[in-house]
Amino acid sequence: MERRLLVPGSALLWGLQFAVLVPSLALLLVALYGATPAQVGWVLAVYNGAGFVAALVVPALADRRGDYLAPMLGCAVLTLLLAAALWAVTSLPLAVVALVVLGAPAGVGVSLLFAHLRSEGAGTPQVTRVRALVSFAWVAGPPLAAFLIAGAGERAVLPALAVLAVLNGLTTAALVARRRRRLAEGVPTAGAPDDAIAVSRGGVLVVALGFVLLQSANATVVSVMALFTTRDLGLDVVWSGVALGVAAAAEVPALLLLGRVGRRSSDLALVVSDSAVGVLYFLLMAVVTGPVGLVSVQLLNAWSFAVIAGTGLGLFQRVVARPGLASGLYANTRRLGGVVSGPVVGLGGATTWGYGAAFLVCAGLTALGVLLVALALRTASPSSAAGAGVTAGGR
């Protein structure tokens, strides 16, 4: 019972932490430090670049120690220090230093949680169900941040971030205490499940590239929705928020359903289903003409991203033997996908078709991404836990 409460609670709190900070960060930079639009752009680029490095380095170090909870606790402390630093500093350069030195490694906390779950014996279905709580946090987090800003100003986000950091520290400390108690009682740890897939290092890179393309399509949807809704469909901007909100809300039950379906279906079969549903979604978005159609097709978007978020993470943990590196590598496919999405959005704005052209490009990216994953896994074979050490994730 304790584990059933601690793990979901930890997932929800880590999700809330970043769902409150990330959507508010650009506004904080402008309101608190007077950043110009150009400065906001390069600060976010530097911050995300540092996060990319941290997402590989910190989990890899945790892999060597075989302990993911102690670094998680460190991430909670760093988040608390980040909130204090952003409250105290008054210049943009110092804020950038705080974001790089404190914020980048602090952002690895949720990846470490999934690495810990894998090391404790969780398979893809269990990971997918826990991932649903992170998605739920992203449904609640941005409105919570908006409520705080509207009621008490932009600076109010920072005490909320500090409170979440403390709660994350407490739940992680409880997980550490539980682990130590079990070790003292002589209860053996479960270890990673025996479901590894033997894929070459080149195959892992191909899988990662495939997921970069899949993630870029999803990132494009988020980036282009407001422009598409207002300029192509001639609707009020509120409809873009409704559409994205419906997709985010439907993602939670989709992930829970995947947690059940995943017990009977292979990861590859689910990723292929993402291709079919995702391509259909993007084609429908290119021809949708009104608010009813716009909102309705978001249910397809929810299923497509649920497969990427849940099954994708589980798949990375199976093809890369080290849980921390697997989770960090997966997290970085989303960051790189965001980079790729920029030119896709720009292409849509430059064509006579309008921003609907971006969705057609996304349909192609989705199909190509799944094709790459399928090619990488085509010759792969199930491997024992002992054999997994010599797969791409091994030394």
C-alpha positions in Angstrom: 0.0 0.0 0.0 2.8 2.4 0.9 4.5 1.9 -2.5 1.1 2.3 -4.3 0.7 5.7 -2.7 4.3 6.9 -2.8 5.1 6.2 -6.5 1.9 7.8 -7.9 2.2 10.7 -5.5 5.8 11.3 -6.5 4.9 11.1 -10.2 2.1 13.7 -9.8 4.3 16.1 -7.8 7.3 15.9 -10.2 4.9 16.5 -13.1 3.3 19.5 -11.3 6.7 21.0 -10.6 7.5 21.3 -14.2 4.0 21.9 -15.4 4.0 25.0 -13.2 7.5 26.2 -14.1 7.9 25.6 -17.8 4.8 27.5 -19.1 5.6 30.4 -16.8 9.3 30.7 -17.5 9.2 33.1 -20.4 6.8 35.3 -18.6 9.0 35.3 -15.5 12.0 36.3 -17.6 10.2 39.3 -19.0 8.3 40.4 -15.8 11.1 39.9 -13.2 14.3 40.6 -15.2 13.1 42.8 -18.1 14.1 40.3 -20.8 13.4 41.3 -24.5 11.8 38.8 -26.8 15.2 38.0 -28.3 16.7 37.5 -24.9 13.9 35.2 -23.9 14.7 33.1 -27.0 18.4 32.7 -26.3 17.9 32.2 -22.5 15.4 29.3 -23.2 17.8 27.9 -25.8 20.7 27.9 -23.2 18.5 26.5 -20.5 17.2 23.7 -22.8 20.7 23.0 -24.0 21.9 22.6 -20.4 18.9 20.4 -19.7 19.8 18.2 -22.7 23.3 17.5 -21.2 22.0 17.0 -17.7 19.4 14.5 -18.9 22.2 12.3 -20.2 24.9 12.9 -17.6 23.0 12.7 -14.3 21.0 9.5 -15.0 24.2 7.9 -16.4 26.0 8.6 -13.2 23.0 7.2 -11.3 23.3 4.0 -13.4 26.9 3.5 -12.2 25.8 3.7 -8.6 22.6 1.7 -9.1 20.8 4.3 -7.0 18.2 6.7 -8.6 16.6 7.9 -5.4 19.5 9.9 -3.9 19.9 11.9 -7.2 16.2 12.4 -7.2 16.4 13.9 -3.7 19.2 16.1 -4.9 17.0 17.3 -7.8 14.3 18.3 -5.2 16.9 20.3 -3.3 18.2 22.0 -6.5 14.6 23.0 -7.3 14.2 24.6 -3.9 17.5 26.5 -4.4 16.4 27.5 -7.9 13.2 29.0 -6.6 15.1 30.9 -3.9 17.7 32.1 -6.4 15.2 33.4 -9.0 13.4 35.2 -6.1 16.6 36.8 -4.9 18.5 37.8 -8.1 17.6 41.0 -10.0 19.5 40.7 -13.2 19.0 38.5 -16.2 22.6 37.1 -16.4 22.3 35.8 -12.8 18.9 34.3 -13.5 20.5 32.5 -16.5 23.3 31.1 -14.2 20.7 29.9 -11.8 18.7 28.2 -14.5 21.8 26.4 -16.0 23.5 25.4 -12.7 20.4 24.6 -10.7 17.4 24.3 -13.0 19.0 22.0 -15.7 20.0 19.2 -13.3 16.8 19.7 -11.3 14.8 18.9 -14.4 16.1 15.3 -14.4 14.0 14.3 -11.4 11.1 12.8 -13.3 13.4 10.8 -15.6 15.1 9.4 -12.5 11.8 8.3 -11.1 11.1 6.2 -14.2 14.6 4.8 -14.0 13.9 3.8 -10.4 10.7 2.1 -11.4 12.5 0.1 -14.1 15.2 -0.9 -11.6 12.5 -2.1 -9.2 10.9 -4.4 -11.8 8.3 -2.2 -13.5 7.6 -3.1 -17.1 6.1 -1.0 -19.9 2.4 -1.3 -18.7 3.3 -0.1 -15.2 5.5 2.7 -16.5 2.7 3.8 -18.8 0.2 4.0 -15.9 2.6 6.1 -13.9 3.2 8.3 -16.9 -0.5 9.0 -16.9 -0.1 10.9 -13.6 2.6 13.1 -15.1 0.2 13.9 -18.0 -2.6 14.7 -15.5 -0.2 17.1 -13.8 0.2 18.9 -17.1 -3.5 19.3 -17.3 -3.6 20.9 -13.9 -0.3 22.7 -13.8 -0.6 25.5 -16.4 -4.0 26.6 -15.1 -2.6 26.6 -11.6 0.3 28.8 -12.7 -2.1 31.1 -14.5 -4.3 31.4 -11.4 -1.4 32.3 -9.2 -0.1 34.9 -11.7 -3.5 36.5 -12.1 -4.1 36.6 -8.4 -0.7 37.5 -7.0 1.6 38.4 -9.9 4.3 36.5 -11.7 6.6 36.2 -8.6 3.9 34.0 -6.9 5.0 31.1 -9.1 8.3 30.9 -7.2 6.9 30.1 -3.7 4.6 27.5 -5.4 7.7 26.0 -7.0 9.4 25.9 -3.6 6.5 24.2 -2.0 6.4 21.5 -4.7 10.1 21.0 -4.3 9.7 20.4 -0.6 6.9 17.9 -1.3 9.0 16.2 -3.9 11.8 16.0 -1.4 9.5 14.4 1.3 8.0 11.8 -1.0 11.5 10.9 -2.3 12.9 10.7 1.2 10.0 8.3 2.0 10.9 6.1 -0.9 14.6 6.1 0.3 13.5 5.1 3.8 11.3 2.4 2.4 14.2 1.0 0.3 16.6 1.1 3.2 14.0 -0.7 5.5 13.5 -3.4 2.9 17.3 -3.9 2.6 17.7 -4.1 6.4 14.9 -6.7 6.5 16.7 -8.7 3.8 14.0 -8.3 1.2 15.7 -8.6 -2.2 15.0 -5.9 -4.8 13.1 -7.1 -7.9 15.6 -5.8 -10.4 14.8 -4.8 -14.0 12.3 -7.1 -15.7 13.4 -9.8 -18.0 12.0 -8.2 -21.1 15.1 -6.6 -22.7 15.3 -6.4 -26.5 18.7 -7.0 -28.1 19.3 -4.0 -30.4 22.7 -2.9 -31.7 24.0 0.6 -30.8 23.2 1.7 -34.3 19.7 0.3 -33.9 19.3 2.4 -30.7 20.3 5.5 -32.6 17.7 4.7 -35.3 15.0 4.2 -32.7 16.0 7.5 -31.1 15.8 9.2 -34.5 12.4 7.8 -35.1 11.1 9.1 -31.8 12.7 12.5 -32.5 10.5 12.7 -35.6 7.4 11.5 -33.7 8.0 14.0 -30.9 8.6 16.8 -33.5 5.1 16.2 -34.9 3.5 16.5 -31.5 5.6 19.6 -30.6 4.4 21.2 -33.9 0.8 20.7 -32.9 1.3 22.6 -29.7 3.3 25.4 -31.4 1.0 25.9 -34.4 -2.4 25.4 -32.9 -3.1 29.0 -32.0 -1.9 30.3 -35.4 -3.9 27.6 -37.3 -7.0 28.3 -35.3 -7.0 32.1 -35.7 -5.4 32.6 -39.1 -6.6 29.5 -41.1 -9.9 28.8 -39.4 -10.8 32.3 -38.4 -11.8 31.3 -34.9 -11.2 32.9 -31.6 -7.9 32.0 -30.0 -9.8 30.4 -27.1 -10.6 27.4 -29.4 -6.9 26.6 -29.6 -6.8 26.3 -25.8 -9.9 24.2 -25.8 -8.5 21.9 -28.5 -5.2 21.4 -26.6 -7.0 21.0 -23.3 -9.2 18.3 -24.7 -6.1 16.5 -26.1 -4.3 16.7 -22.8 -7.3 15.6 -20.7 -8.0 12.6 -23.0 -4.3 11.6 -22.9 -4.7 10.5 -19.3 -7.4 7.8 -19.9 -5.6 6.9 -23.1 -2.4 6.1 -21.1 -4.4 4.1 -18.5 -5.9 2.1 -21.3 -2.5 1.6 -22.9 -1.3 0.2 -19.5 -3.9 -2.6 -19.9 -3.6 -3.1 -23.6 0.2 -3.2 -23.3 0.0 -6.5 -21.4 -1.3 -8.2 -24.5 0.3 -6.2 -27.3 3.9 -5.7 -28.3 5.5 -2.3 -28.1 6.1 -2.3 -31.9 2.4 -3.1 -32.5 1.4 -0.1 -30.3 3.9 2.2 -32.1 2.5 1.1 -35.4 -1.0 2.0 -34.1 0.4 5.4 -33.3 1.4 5.8 -36.9 -2.0 4.9 -38.3 -3.9 7.1 -35.8 -1.3 9.9 -35.9 -1.3 10.1 -39.7 -5.1 10.1 -39.8 -5.2 12.9 -37.2 -2.8 15.1 -39.1 -4.7 14.6 -42.4 -8.0 15.5 -40.7 -6.4 18.6 -39.2 -5.3 19.7 -42.6 -8.9 19.7 -43.9 -10.9 20.6 -40.7 -13.1 23.7 -41.1 -14.8 24.5 -37.8 -14.6 24.2 -34.0 -16.6 21.0 -33.7 -14.2 19.1 -36.0 -11.2 20.8 -34.5 -12.1 19.6 -31.0 -13.3 16.2 -32.0 -10.2 15.0 -33.8 -8.1 15.8 -30.7 -9.2 12.4 -29.3 -7.0 10.9 -32.1 -4.2 13.2 -31.0 -4.5 12.0 -27.4 -4.1 8.4 -28.4 -1.2 9.1 -30.7 0.8 11.0 -28.0 -0.1 8.6 -25.3 1.6 5.9 -27.3 4.7 8.1 -27.8 4.8 9.1 -24.1 4.0 5.8 -22.4 4.9 3.0 -24.8 7.9 5.0 -26.1 9.4 5.4 -22.7 8.9 1.7 -21.9 10.5 0.8 -25.3 13.6 2.8 -24.6 14.0 1.1 -21.3 13.9 -2.3 -23.0 16.4 -1.5 -25.8 18.9 0.4 -23.5 20.0 -1.8 -20.6 20.8 1.0 -18.2 17.5 2.5 -16.8 18.8 6.0 -16.2 20.4 6.4 -19.6 17.3 5.0 -21.3 15.0 7.5 -19.5 17.4 10.4 -20.2 17.8 9.5 -23.8 14.0 9.3 -24.3 13.5 12.7 -22.6 16.0 14.2 -25.0 14.1 13.0 -28.0 11.3 15.4 -26.9 13.8 18.3 -26.7 15.2 17.5 -30.1 11.7 17.1 -31.5 11.0 20.6 -30.3 14.0 21.9 -32.3 12.8 20.1 -35.5 9.3 21.5 -35.0 10.5 25.1 -35.5 11.2 24.8 -39.3 8.0 22.7 -39.7 5.9 25.6 -38.3 7.8 28.1 -40.4 7.2 26.0 -43.5 3.5 26.1 -42.8 3.4 29.8 -42.5 5.3 30.3 -45.8 3.0 28.2 -48.0 -0.2 29.2 -49.8 -1.9 26.2 -48.1 -1.5 28.0 -44.7 -0.6 26.4 -41.4 -2.5 23.3 -42.4 0.5 22.5 -44.5 2.4 21.9 -41.3 0.0 19.1 -40.4 0.7 17.4 -43.7 4.4 17.5 -43.0 3.7 16.1 -39.6 1.8 13.2 -41.2 4.9 12.4 -43.2 7.2 12.7 -40.1 5.0 10.4 -38.2 5.0 7.7 -40.9 8.8 8.0 -41.3 9.4 7.9 -37.6 7.5 4.7 -37.1 9.2 3.2 -40.2 12.6 3.9 -38.6 11.5 2.3 -35.3 10.1 -0.7 -37.1 13.3 -1.2 -39.2 15.4 -1.0 -36.0 13.3 -3.6 -34.2 12.7 -5.9 -37.2 15.7 -8.1 -36.6 15.7 -7.6 -32.8 15.0 -10.5 -30.5 14.0 -10.8 -26.9 17.0 -11.0 -24.6 17.4 -12.3 -21.1 18.3 -9.9 -18.4 21.9 -11.2 -18.4 22.2 -10.7 -22.1 20.8 -7.2 -21.9 24.1 -6.1 -20.5 25.8 -6.5 -23.9 23.1 -4.7 -25.8 23.3 -1.1 -26.8 22.9 0.1 -23.3 25.8 -2.0 -22.0 29.4 -1.1 -21.7 
